[in-house]
Amino acid sequence: MHLEGVWTLPDSGVLRWLVAGEPLIERAERPTCHRKSWPAFTDARFRPKAAPAVGAPRFSRLGCTSTCWATQPTIRSNCTKGQPVIRRAVNKSHIRVRGPGSKIVRDDMTLVIAGMKDNETAFFCADSTISSNGRTLLGGFRKIYSIPVIAWQPYFIGETFKDYLQEHTSTQCVITFSGNTLTAQHLLNSITSHLSKLRLSWCSTKASYVILRHCDARNELFKDGHLWDESMFLESDFQGLLTCDLIFDIILYSVNEAISSARKYKLDQDGYNSLTTAFIAAAYDPARRQAKLARFDMKSEISEDGYLNPVFELTHLSNQDVSQIGDSHLIGEQDEIRRISERDGVSIDHASFKHLLEKIDSSLDEGRRSVDYPAVMKHFKSGELSVVRHVKSR
């Protein structure tokens, strides 16, 4: 049986991620008898550093999901309901920790693959399920989103700035995610809000035209008493300002602003794990007719009082990168996808999609449901997102 790398303290029920080889504690659901072959565990609150090393003898399970503490190796001992249960984490796979105080640590992940087919075309491959604890809960869930990017131009009456009333430049970007669905939706809402309200302005310190967020207090156009010459803010002044790098910076600000509210709730490791989400984004520069990719990974910073503060980090991807986010068991090497491309004589996007289908099939064959059909491949070209392939089932 494949067990998730999590554990719970017998009394508190607090959970934490484990790596392969570390013990998993559960509670006995009913009385039974088991043979123990591990060394003695006399402290119910032991830490993983006190656990046997990988490869140490395991206990022999006698046919049901409970056991109890053994004071000596290989002795039998009867369990009563509520006593701790020890298992060893074989690999990372999601299970529910049962018994008093048990809870689910996080949703199962997905598998998303993204890369550049050429300088103008990005591709995305993803499954479309929501799963938890190895069970598929929902199918047909969209994980690749097209989000509008709109820069608004200033409106003047004579030399006096009034407001932003008219769109100047608009395009699209694409966001795909893995991890906690509720967290991802909250972050997507923040991204959409910020990218749809960009404002063209002037920065006197740089003596240049800029694009700012709607919430940026540095926008000089809103300062009282300023008059602006009618020769300023011409159409040509704003050409080339809406770059891919600017869009990525706005996305980074948006997700960090949205996740910052978690700081006041003083997250421990379990709370942080339950929020974990990753993104891959594609942006399009309409002036240069160029698309770029970037990924956003959640990291943790330790506060002064010892709690974890989630923060996203931005990584720019090259045109040669094939990036993957989701279930670590399903993520393969970039070379693996490139070998499929060379072996089958297909482009890198179709090789990535074939790799996704193979991972879904192997996962289903193993009885794991963190990914499932339908699966989809989409292209993002010239600011437009389109479906290239859609596979409903095997």
C-alpha positions as a LaTeX table, in Angstrom:
\begin{tabular}{lrrr}
\hline
Residue & $x$ (\AA) & $y$ (\AA) & $z$ (\AA) \\
\hline
Met1 & 0.00 & 0.00 & 0.00 \\
His2 & 1.40 & 3.41 & $-0.91$ \\
Leu3 & 1.24 & 5.82 & 1.99 \\
Glu4 & 1.42 & 9.59 & 2.01 \\
Gly5 & 4.41 & 11.28 & 3.54 \\
Val6 & 2.47 & 12.78 & 6.47 \\
Trp7 & 2.22 & 12.00 & 10.16 \\
Thr8 & 0.08 & 12.93 & 13.16 \\
Leu9 & 1.03 & 13.19 & 16.79 \\
Pro10 & $-1.13$ & 10.73 & 18.76 \\
Asp11 & $-2.64$ & 13.32 & 21.11 \\
Ser12 & $-2.87$ & 16.50 & 19.09 \\
Gly13 & $-3.50$ & 15.14 & 15.60 \\
Val14 & $-1.06$ & 17.66 & 14.14 \\
Leu15 & 0.14 & 16.63 & 10.69 \\
Arg16 & 3.45 & 17.10 & 8.91 \\
Trp17 & 4.95 & 15.99 & 5.58 \\
Leu18 & 7.24 & 12.95 & 5.70 \\
Val19 & 9.77 & 11.69 & 3.23 \\
Ala20 & 9.99 & 8.07 & 2.11 \\
Gly21 & 11.20 & 5.85 & 4.90 \\
Glu22 & 9.85 & 7.90 & 7.79 \\
Pro23 & 7.09 & 6.53 & 10.02 \\
Leu24 & 3.43 & 7.48 & 9.76 \\
Ile25 & 1.39 & 7.48 & 12.97 \\
Glu26 & $-2.30$ & 6.69 & 12.98 \\
Arg27 & $-4.72$ & 5.54 & 15.65 \\
Ala28 & $-6.17$ & 2.12 & 16.21 \\
Glu29 & $-9.75$ & 1.89 & 14.96 \\
Arg30 & $-10.57$ & $-1.34$ & 16.76 \\
Pro31 & $-8.80$ & $-3.86$ & 19.00 \\
Thr32 & $-6.48$ & $-6.26$ & 17.23 \\
Cys33 & $-3.13$ & $-7.93$ & 17.69 \\
His34 & 0.08 & $-7.28$ & 15.78 \\
Arg35 & 3.66 & $-8.46$ & 15.76 \\
Lys36 & 6.27 & $-5.72$ & 16.04 \\
Ser37 & 9.70 & $-6.02$ & 14.45 \\
Trp38 & 10.84 & $-2.41$ & 14.97 \\
Pro39 & 13.01 & $-1.39$ & 17.90 \\
Ala40 & 11.19 & $-0.06$ & 20.94 \\
Phe41 & 9.25 & 3.20 & 20.72 \\
Thr42 & 8.42 & 4.25 & 24.26 \\
Asp43 & 7.78 & 7.96 & 23.63 \\
Ala44 & 4.51 & 8.64 & 21.78 \\
Arg45 & 5.79 & 12.09 & 20.82 \\
Phe46 & 8.98 & 10.99 & 19.10 \\
Arg47 & 10.41 & 13.08 & 16.28 \\
Pro48 & 11.38 & 11.67 & 12.88 \\
Lys49 & 15.09 & 11.93 & 13.76 \\
Ala50 & 14.47 & 9.12 & 16.25 \\
Ala51 & 12.90 & 6.87 & 13.64 \\
Pro52 & 14.69 & 3.86 & 12.11 \\
Ala53 & 16.76 & 4.61 & 9.05 \\
Val54 & 15.50 & 3.71 & 5.61 \\
Gly55 & 15.86 & $-0.03$ & 5.22 \\
Ala56 & 15.41 & $-0.85$ & 8.89 \\
Pro57 & 13.11 & $-3.81$ & 9.70 \\
Arg58 & 9.40 & $-3.13$ & 9.41 \\
Phe59 & 6.62 & $-4.43$ & 11.62 \\
Ser60 & 4.61 & $-7.40$ & 10.38 \\
Arg61 & 0.97 & $-6.44$ & 9.92 \\
Leu62 & $-1.60$ & $-9.12$ & 10.69 \\
Gly63 & $-4.40$ & $-8.07$ & 8.43 \\
Cys64 & $-5.95$ & $-4.87$ & 9.72 \\
Thr65 & $-5.16$ & $-1.19$ & 9.96 \\
Ser66 & $-4.03$ & $-0.83$ & 13.54 \\
Thr67 & $-1.16$ & $-1.71$ & 15.79 \\
Cys68 & 0.27 & $-0.47$ & 19.08 \\
Trp69 & 3.52 & 0.45 & 20.76 \\
Ala70 & 5.91 & $-2.44$ & 21.40 \\
Thr71 & 8.39 & $-2.26$ & 24.25 \\
Gln72 & 10.65 & $-4.89$ & 22.65 \\
Pro73 & 11.11 & $-6.01$ & 19.05 \\
Thr74 & 8.99 & $-8.83$ & 17.62 \\
Ile75 & 6.54 & $-9.10$ & 20.53 \\
Arg76 & 2.77 & $-9.10$ & 20.21 \\
Ser77 & 0.62 & $-6.54$ & 21.96 \\
Asn78 & $-3.13$ & $-5.90$ & 21.89 \\
Cys79 & $-4.35$ & $-2.46$ & 20.76 \\
Thr80 & $-7.31$ & $-0.65$ & 22.15 \\
Lys81 & $-9.28$ & 1.92 & 20.24 \\
Gly82 & $-7.49$ & 5.26 & 20.10 \\
Gln83 & $-3.95$ & 3.95 & 20.57 \\
Pro84 & $-1.28$ & 5.07 & 18.09 \\
Val85 & $-0.60$ & 3.22 & 14.87 \\
Ile86 & 2.84 & 3.25 & 13.22 \\
Arg87 & 3.38 & 2.83 & 9.50 \\
Arg88 & 6.30 & 3.60 & 7.28 \\
Ala89 & 5.93 & 6.10 & 4.44 \\
Val90 & 6.73 & 4.09 & 1.30 \\
Asn91 & 6.46 & 7.00 & $-1.12$ \\
Lys92 & 4.47 & 10.17 & $-1.60$ \\
Ser93 & 0.84 & 9.26 & $-2.19$ \\
His94 & $-2.18$ & 10.85 & $-0.56$ \\
Ile95 & $-4.13$ & 9.06 & 2.19 \\
Arg96 & $-6.46$ & 10.15 & 4.97 \\
Val97 & $-5.05$ & 9.87 & 8.46 \\
Arg98 & $-7.80$ & 8.19 & 10.41 \\
Gly99 & $-8.81$ & 8.28 & 14.03 \\
Pro100 & $-9.49$ & 11.02 & 16.57 \\
Gly101 & $-8.29$ & 14.45 & 15.46 \\
Ser102 & $-7.38$ & 13.27 & 11.96 \\
Lys103 & $-7.61$ & 15.59 & 8.98 \\
Ile104 & $-6.63$ & 15.96 & 5.34 \\
Val105 & $-3.38$ & 17.77 & 4.82 \\
Arg106 & $-3.88$ & 18.99 & 1.25 \\
Asp107 & $-5.54$ & 18.28 & $-2.04$ \\
Asp108 & $-3.87$ & 15.90 & $-4.43$ \\
Met109 & $-1.90$ & 17.58 & $-7.14$ \\
Thr110 & $-2.26$ & 17.60 & $-10.88$ \\
Leu111 & 0.28 & 17.50 & $-13.69$ \\
Val112 & 0.81 & 20.53 & $-15.90$ \\
Ile113 & 3.47 & 20.78 & $-18.61$ \\
Ala114 & 4.31 & 24.06 & $-20.37$ \\
Gly115 & 6.95 & 25.26 & $-22.80$ \\
Met116 & 7.61 & 27.25 & $-25.95$ \\
Lys117 & 6.93 & 25.71 & $-29.34$ \\
Asp118 & 8.55 & 28.73 & $-31.02$ \\
Asn119 & 9.16 & 32.41 & $-30.23$ \\
Glu120 & 5.48 & 33.28 & $-30.63$ \\
Thr121 & 3.72 & 30.12 & $-29.41$ \\
Ala122 & 3.55 & 28.74 & $-25.89$ \\
Phe123 & 1.88 & 25.41 & $-25.15$ \\
Phe124 & 0.15 & 24.01 & $-22.07$ \\
Cys125 & $-0.81$ & 20.40 & $-21.31$ \\
Ala126 & $-2.90$ & 19.47 & $-18.27$ \\
Asp127 & $-5.35$ & 16.97 & $-16.87$ \\
Ser128 & $-8.70$ & 18.25 & $-15.61$ \\
Thr129 & $-9.59$ & 16.58 & $-12.31$ \\
Ile130 & $-9.91$ & 17.67 & $-8.71$ \\
Ser131 & $-8.81$ & 14.91 & $-6.37$ \\
Ser132 & $-8.16$ & 14.45 & $-2.68$ \\
Asn133 & $-6.55$ & 11.59 & $-0.80$ \\
Gly134 & $-6.13$ & 9.55 & $-3.94$ \\
Arg135 & $-9.78$ & 9.89 & $-4.97$ \\
Thr136 & $-11.08$ & 11.82 & $-7.95$ \\
Leu137 & $-13.79$ & 14.22 & $-6.80$ \\
Leu138 & $-14.52$ & 16.16 & $-9.97$ \\
Gly139 & $-13.76$ & 15.91 & $-13.68$ \\
Gly140 & $-13.59$ & 18.46 & $-16.46$ \\
Phe141 & $-12.09$ & 21.15 & $-14.21$ \\
Arg142 & $-10.31$ & 23.89 & $-16.15$ \\
Lys143 & $-6.71$ & 24.51 & $-15.05$ \\
Ile144 & $-5.54$ & 26.71 & $-17.94$ \\
Tyr145 & $-6.96$ & 30.23 & $-17.85$ \\
Ser146 & $-6.84$ & 33.11 & $-20.30$ \\
Ile147 & $-6.77$ & 36.45 & $-18.45$ \\
Pro148 & $-7.21$ & 39.87 & $-20.08$ \\
Val149 & $-4.39$ & 42.41 & $-19.80$ \\
Ile150 & $-5.66$ & 45.97 & $-20.31$ \\
Ala151 & $-3.74$ & 49.24 & $-20.11$ \\
Trp152 & $-5.95$ & 52.33 & $-19.75$ \\
Gln153 & $-5.01$ & 55.71 & $-21.13$ \\
Pro154 & $-5.46$ & 58.98 & $-19.22$ \\
Tyr155 & $-8.32$ & 61.32 & $-20.04$ \\
Phe156 & $-7.74$ & 65.10 & $-19.96$ \\
Ile157 & $-9.88$ & 68.18 & $-20.19$ \\
Gly158 & $-7.45$ & 70.74 & $-21.51$ \\
Glu159 & $-4.32$ & 70.39 & $-19.37$ \\
Thr160 & $-6.13$ & 68.84 & $-16.39$ \\
Phe161 & $-6.16$ & 65.09 & $-15.80$ \\
Lys162 & $-9.59$ & 63.68 & $-14.97$ \\
Asp163 & $-9.56$ & 59.89 & $-14.95$ \\
Tyr164 & $-8.89$ & 56.68 & $-16.90$ \\
Leu165 & $-11.88$ & 56.13 & $-19.17$ \\
Gln166 & $-10.62$ & 54.44 & $-22.32$ \\
Glu167 & $-8.58$ & 51.33 & $-23.11$ \\
His168 & $-5.29$ & 51.96 & $-24.86$ \\
Thr169 & $-3.74$ & 48.49 & $-25.22$ \\
Ser170 & $-5.21$ & 45.08 & $-24.54$ \\
Thr171 & $-3.91$ & 41.55 & $-24.87$ \\
Gln172 & $-4.14$ & 38.25 & $-23.01$ \\
Cys173 & $-1.94$ & 36.21 & $-20.72$ \\
Val174 & $-2.34$ & 32.58 & $-19.69$ \\
Ile175 & $-2.16$ & 31.17 & $-16.16$ \\
Thr176 & $-2.11$ & 27.49 & $-15.24$ \\
Phe177 & $-1.80$ & 26.12 & $-11.73$ \\
Ser178 & $-1.39$ & 23.07 & $-9.52$ \\
Gly179 & $-2.02$ & 22.63 & $-5.83$ \\
Asn180 & $-4.77$ & 23.86 & $-3.56$ \\
Thr181 & $-7.77$ & 24.80 & $-5.71$ \\
Leu182 & $-9.25$ & 27.37 & $-3.33$ \\
Thr183 & $-5.91$ & 29.12 & $-2.90$ \\
Ala184 & $-5.39$ & 29.16 & $-6.66$ \\
Gln185 & $-8.83$ & 30.70 & $-7.25$ \\
His186 & $-8.13$ & 33.43 & $-4.70$ \\
Leu187 & $-4.82$ & 34.24 & $-6.40$ \\
Leu188 & $-6.37$ & 34.17 & $-9.88$ \\
Asn189 & $-8.95$ & 36.71 & $-8.76$ \\
Ser190 & $-6.15$ & 39.03 & $-7.60$ \\
Ile191 & $-4.22$ & 38.55 & $-10.85$ \\
Thr192 & $-7.30$ & 39.29 & $-12.96$ \\
Ser193 & $-8.12$ & 42.41 & $-10.97$ \\
His194 & $-4.62$ & 43.87 & $-11.30$ \\
Leu195 & $-3.98$ & 43.00 & $-14.95$ \\
Ser196 & $-7.28$ & 44.42 & $-16.15$ \\
Lys197 & $-6.70$ & 47.84 & $-14.56$ \\
Leu198 & $-3.20$ & 48.88 & $-15.65$ \\
Arg199 & $-2.70$ & 52.60 & $-16.10$ \\
Leu200 & $-0.47$ & 54.61 & $-18.42$ \\
Ser201 & 1.33 & 57.40 & $-16.61$ \\
Trp202 & 4.48 & 59.49 & $-16.30$ \\
Cys203 & 7.42 & 59.03 & $-13.92$ \\
Ser204 & 9.32 & 62.28 & $-13.37$ \\
Thr205 & 12.24 & 60.62 & $-11.58$ \\
Lys206 & 12.87 & 58.42 & $-14.62$ \\
Ala207 & 11.66 & 61.07 & $-17.08$ \\
Ser208 & 9.76 & 58.38 & $-18.94$ \\
Tyr209 & 6.29 & 57.04 & $-19.57$ \\
Val210 & 5.32 & 54.00 & $-17.50$ \\
Ile211 & 2.54 & 51.50 & $-16.90$ \\
Leu212 & 1.44 & 51.29 & $-13.26$ \\
Arg213 & $-0.96$ & 49.18 & $-11.24$ \\
His214 & $-4.30$ & 50.80 & $-10.42$ \\
Cys215 & $-3.38$ & 50.62 & $-6.72$ \\
Asp216 & 0.06 & 52.22 & $-7.14$ \\
Ala217 & 0.16 & 55.41 & $-5.06$ \\
Arg218 & 3.12 & 56.72 & $-7.10$ \\
Asn219 & 0.90 & 57.64 & $-10.04$ \\
Glu220 & 1.75 & 61.31 & $-10.52$ \\
Leu221 & $-1.35$ & 62.04 & $-12.58$ \\
Phe222 & $-3.44$ & 61.99 & $-9.43$ \\
Lys223 & $-1.41$ & 64.69 & $-7.68$ \\
Asp224 & $-3.39$ & 67.86 & $-7.13$ \\
Gly225 & $-2.44$ & 71.03 & $-8.96$ \\
His226 & $-0.49$ & 69.40 & $-11.79$ \\
Leu227 & $-1.11$ & 70.58 & $-15.33$ \\
Trp228 & $-0.05$ & 68.52 & $-18.29$ \\
Asp229 & 0.88 & 69.90 & $-21.69$ \\
Glu230 & $-1.32$ & 68.72 & $-24.50$ \\
Ser231 & 1.75 & 67.48 & $-26.35$ \\
Met232 & 2.25 & 64.82 & $-23.68$ \\
Phe233 & 0.57 & 61.41 & $-23.60$ \\
Leu234 & 0.38 & 60.96 & $-27.32$ \\
Glu235 & $-0.35$ & 57.59 & $-28.89$ \\
Ser236 & 3.29 & 57.11 & $-29.85$ \\
Asp237 & 4.47 & 57.73 & $-26.28$ \\
Phe238 & 3.07 & 54.42 & $-25.04$ \\
Gln239 & 4.30 & 52.09 & $-27.75$ \\
Gly240 & 6.25 & 49.11 & $-26.42$ \\
Leu241 & 5.50 & 49.68 & $-22.73$ \\
Leu242 & 3.37 & 46.57 & $-22.23$ \\
Thr243 & 6.15 & 43.95 & $-22.10$ \\
Cys244 & 6.11 & 40.34 & $-20.96$ \\
Asp245 & 8.43 & 41.14 & $-18.05$ \\
Leu246 & 6.08 & 43.87 & $-16.85$ \\
Ile247 & 3.14 & 41.45 & $-16.93$ \\
Phe248 & 5.13 & 38.90 & $-14.91$ \\
Asp249 & 6.04 & 41.55 & $-12.33$ \\
Ile250 & 2.36 & 42.49 & $-11.97$ \\
Ile251 & 1.43 & 38.81 & $-11.52$ \\
Leu252 & 4.12 & 38.42 & $-8.86$ \\
Tyr253 & 2.84 & 41.46 & $-6.98$ \\
Ser254 & $-0.76$ & 40.23 & $-7.27$ \\
Val255 & $-0.16$ & 36.76 & $-5.83$ \\
Asn256 & 2.06 & 38.03 & $-3.02$ \\
Glu257 & $-0.50$ & 40.66 & $-2.08$ \\
Ala258 & $-3.28$ & 38.05 & $-2.07$ \\
Ile259 & $-1.31$ & 35.52 & 0.00 \\
Ser260 & $-0.01$ & 38.12 & 2.47 \\
Ser261 & $-3.21$ & 37.90 & 4.53 \\
Ala262 & $-2.05$ & 34.44 & 5.69 \\
Arg263 & 0.61 & 36.10 & 7.85 \\
Lys264 & $-1.84$ & 37.28 & 10.49 \\
Tyr265 & $-3.06$ & 33.71 & 11.02 \\
Lys266 & 0.42 & 32.48 & 12.07 \\
Leu267 & 0.78 & 29.42 & 9.87 \\
Asp268 & 2.56 & 26.31 & 11.04 \\
Gln269 & 3.93 & 23.73 & 8.61 \\
Asp270 & 0.54 & 22.11 & 8.16 \\
Gly271 & $-1.19$ & 25.37 & 7.39 \\
Tyr272 & 1.52 & 26.30 & 4.93 \\
Asn273 & 1.31 & 22.91 & 3.21 \\
Ser274 & $-2.46$ & 23.23 & 2.85 \\
Leu275 & $-2.01$ & 26.49 & 0.89 \\
Thr276 & 0.79 & 25.34 & $-1.39$ \\
Thr277 & 0.16 & 26.32 & $-5.00$ \\
Ala278 & 2.36 & 26.80 & $-8.08$ \\
Phe279 & 1.73 & 28.70 & $-11.32$ \\
Ile280 & 3.11 & 28.85 & $-14.84$ \\
Ala281 & 2.26 & 31.96 & $-16.84$ \\
Ala282 & 2.65 & 32.96 & $-20.48$ \\
Ala283 & 2.62 & 36.61 & $-21.53$ \\
Tyr284 & 2.50 & 38.19 & $-24.97$ \\
Asp285 & 4.18 & 41.43 & $-26.04$ \\
Pro286 & 1.98 & 42.87 & $-28.83$ \\
Ala287 & 4.59 & 45.41 & $-29.97$ \\
Arg288 & 7.42 & 42.87 & $-30.32$ \\
Arg289 & 5.11 & 39.95 & $-31.22$ \\
Gln290 & 6.87 & 37.79 & $-28.69$ \\
Ala291 & 5.65 & 35.36 & $-26.02$ \\
Lys292 & 7.50 & 34.37 & $-22.86$ \\
Leu293 & 7.00 & 31.92 & $-20.01$ \\
Ala294 & 7.60 & 32.22 & $-16.27$ \\
Arg295 & 6.76 & 30.13 & $-13.23$ \\
Phe296 & 5.75 & 31.19 & $-9.74$ \\
Asp297 & 6.61 & 28.90 & $-6.83$ \\
Met298 & 5.47 & 29.34 & $-3.24$ \\
Lys299 & 8.28 & 29.45 & $-0.69$ \\
Ser300 & 8.23 & 29.97 & 3.06 \\
Glu301 & 9.89 & 32.63 & 5.16 \\
Ile302 & 10.20 & 32.13 & 8.91 \\
Ser303 & 8.86 & 35.03 & 10.95 \\
Glu304 & 10.47 & 36.27 & 14.16 \\
Asp305 & 7.98 & 34.27 & 16.24 \\
Gly306 & 8.73 & 31.07 & 14.33 \\
Tyr307 & 5.70 & 30.91 & 12.05 \\
Leu308 & 5.80 & 30.44 & 8.27 \\
Asn309 & 5.00 & 33.27 & 5.88 \\
Pro310 & 4.23 & 32.13 & 2.31 \\
Val311 & 5.79 & 34.15 & $-0.49$ \\
Phe312 & 5.98 & 33.56 & $-4.23$ \\
Glu313 & 9.19 & 33.65 & $-6.24$ \\
Leu314 & 9.39 & 34.36 & $-9.96$ \\
Thr315 & 11.55 & 32.32 & $-12.35$ \\
His316 & 11.85 & 33.36 & $-15.99$ \\
Leu317 & 11.91 & 30.39 & $-18.38$ \\
Ser318 & 13.88 & 30.19 & $-21.60$ \\
Asn319 & 12.47 & 29.04 & $-24.92$ \\
Gln320 & 14.25 & 25.71 & $-24.40$ \\
Asp321 & 12.73 & 25.01 & $-20.98$ \\
Val322 & 9.87 & 22.54 & $-20.57$ \\
Ser323 & 8.47 & 23.24 & $-17.14$ \\
Gln324 & 6.29 & 20.92 & $-15.05$ \\
Ile325 & 4.30 & 21.53 & $-11.88$ \\
Gly326 & 2.11 & 19.19 & $-9.85$ \\
Asp327 & 2.46 & 15.74 & $-8.34$ \\
Ser328 & 6.17 & 15.08 & $-7.78$ \\
His329 & 5.67 & 11.40 & $-8.65$ \\
Leu330 & 4.50 & 12.33 & $-12.13$ \\
Ile331 & 7.04 & 15.02 & $-12.99$ \\
Gly332 & 9.68 & 13.66 & $-15.33$ \\
Glu333 & 12.94 & 15.03 & $-16.63$ \\
Gln334 & 12.98 & 17.45 & $-19.55$ \\
Asp335 & 15.19 & 14.95 & $-21.36$ \\
Glu336 & 12.42 & 12.37 & $-21.07$ \\
Ile337 & 10.07 & 14.57 & $-23.07$ \\
Arg338 & 12.76 & 15.43 & $-25.60$ \\
Arg339 & 13.46 & 11.71 & $-26.11$ \\
Ile340 & 9.78 & 11.19 & $-26.92$ \\
Ser341 & 10.01 & 14.03 & $-29.42$ \\
Glu342 & 13.06 & 12.49 & $-31.12$ \\
Arg343 & 11.77 & 8.92 & $-30.94$ \\
Asp344 & 8.34 & 9.65 & $-32.42$ \\
Gly345 & 9.40 & 12.50 & $-34.69$ \\
Val346 & 6.92 & 14.96 & $-33.17$ \\
Ser347 & 7.25 & 18.55 & $-31.98$ \\
Ile348 & 7.98 & 19.29 & $-28.33$ \\
Asp349 & 4.37 & 20.27 & $-27.58$ \\
His350 & 2.94 & 16.99 & $-28.88$ \\
Ala351 & 5.71 & 15.05 & $-27.10$ \\
Ser352 & 4.73 & 16.80 & $-23.86$ \\
Phe353 & 1.09 & 15.90 & $-24.35$ \\
Lys354 & 1.99 & 12.28 & $-25.05$ \\
His355 & 4.10 & 12.28 & $-21.89$ \\
Leu356 & 1.07 & 13.59 & $-19.94$ \\
Leu357 & $-1.17$ & 10.84 & $-21.31$ \\
Glu358 & 1.40 & 8.19 & $-20.40$ \\
Lys359 & 1.60 & 9.54 & $-16.84$ \\
Ile360 & $-2.19$ & 9.54 & $-16.49$ \\
Asp361 & $-2.40$ & 5.94 & $-17.73$ \\
Ser362 & 0.38 & 4.71 & $-15.43$ \\
Ser363 & $-1.20$ & 6.53 & $-12.48$ \\
Leu364 & $-4.58$ & 4.94 & $-13.13$ \\
Asp365 & $-2.97$ & 1.51 & $-13.56$ \\
Glu366 & $-1.39$ & 1.92 & $-10.11$ \\
Gly367 & $-4.73$ & 2.83 & $-8.58$ \\
Arg368 & $-3.75$ & 6.44 & $-7.94$ \\
Arg369 & $-6.20$ & 9.19 & $-8.87$ \\
Ser370 & $-4.25$ & 12.40 & $-8.50$ \\
Val371 & $-4.54$ & 12.82 & $-12.28$ \\
Asp372 & $-7.19$ & 11.56 & $-14.67$ \\
Tyr373 & $-8.89$ & 12.22 & $-17.99$ \\
Pro374 & $-9.98$ & 14.42 & $-19.72$ \\
Ala375 & $-6.61$ & 15.86 & $-20.79$ \\
Val376 & $-6.10$ & 18.93 & $-22.92$ \\
Met377 & $-3.35$ & 20.70 & $-24.85$ \\
Lys378 & $-3.67$ & 24.40 & $-25.66$ \\
His379 & $-1.59$ & 26.86 & $-27.67$ \\
Phe380 & $-1.09$ & 30.50 & $-26.79$ \\
Lys381 & $-0.17$ & 32.43 & $-29.91$ \\
Ser382 & $-0.41$ & 36.16 & $-30.69$ \\
Gly383 & $-2.27$ & 36.73 & $-27.45$ \\
Glu384 & $-4.95$ & 34.11 & $-28.18$ \\
Leu385 & $-5.50$ & 30.80 & $-26.41$ \\
Ser386 & $-6.84$ & 27.86 & $-28.43$ \\
Val387 & $-7.47$ & 24.15 & $-27.88$ \\
Val388 & $-5.24$ & 21.90 & $-29.97$ \\
Arg389 & $-6.04$ & 18.47 & $-28.53$ \\
His390 & $-8.64$ & 17.18 & $-26.10$ \\
Val391 & $-8.67$ & 13.54 & $-24.99$ \\
Lys392 & $-11.71$ & 12.48 & $-22.96$ \\
Ser393 & $-10.61$ & 8.96 & $-22.00$ \\
Arg394 & $-8.13$ & 6.22 & $-22.80$ \\
\hline
\end{tabular}
